[in-house]
Amino acid sequence: MKILFLGDLIGKIGRKAVAEAIPELQKELKPDLIIANGENAAHGCGLTVKTAEDILRAGVDVITTGNHIWDKPEAFDLFQNPKYAKIIVRPANFPTGFPGSGAIEVTSGVRRVLVINLLGRVFAKIPDLTNPFTKLDEILESFEGEKFDAIFVDFHAEATSEKVAMGRYADGRVTAVIGTHSHIPTADEKILPGGTAYITDAGMVGAVDSILGQSLDVVNGYLIEGPLKMDVVEEGKCGVNGILIETDSKSLKSKKIKRIYKEIII
């Protein structure tokens, strides 16, 4: 099967670009499942019912998230609503007490896919995160004996070293480990020795003329001291960064991984 993953969607421009790009990508790539990271969909921070609906209407099947998922209070309502809890996944290694799940099963025709979301701890400012490596072990053990056609991991992390380590740790046990969070795509896509597709960062769906999706005024933050308001660039050229993975129908392994890029004018 083919899984298309779209990197961090940034604000309204990201949501609009995905809505325009997906029909073209579906025609060109014919993916069986489309996953997108939506933790920055609500004007750069968080996810709401409206922004989630925008992403789903665009053709995305599953939404993964990250450290900003709780920035909008509505996120708690999303995960308490069965409609969204089935298709939106939050990092599994958040402290206990948060709603939602860090691993959800979705179907594509007769195929079963387990989607896992984990948050890195290196440089993280979130207290009490549990170890993402042992959390992955726990999740896989909890689904032991289940037959999946693919196991997909979105590892939302700051440090490239931690992401590389996760890829190697999970190699042979999952279909793909795709890094997110830094908004800048890396050029190290590969199939690891055990058959796991890997890339350190998938990049973003956000304004090209920006700094990680934010206004170029962010440059001033490197020149002066003190707080600086960050504004999402919501029009202009939008880069749609994604990853296409082709799996082996007879195993959990991946056969191909390819970077995808399109530019949409919003």
Secondary structure, 3 states (H helix, E strand, C coil): CEEEEECEECHHHHHHHHHHHHHHHHHHHCCCEEEEECCCCCCCCCCCHHHHHHHHHCCCCEEECCCCCCCCCHHHHHHHCHHHHCCECCCCCCCCCCCCCCEEEEEECCEEEEEEEEECCCCCCCCCCCCHHHHHHHHHHHCCCCCCCEEEEEEECCCHHHHHHHHHHHECCECEEEEECCCCCCCCCEECCCCCEEECCCCEEEECCCECCECHHHHHHHCCCCCCCCCECCCCEEEEEEEEEEECCCCCCEEEEEEEEEEEEC
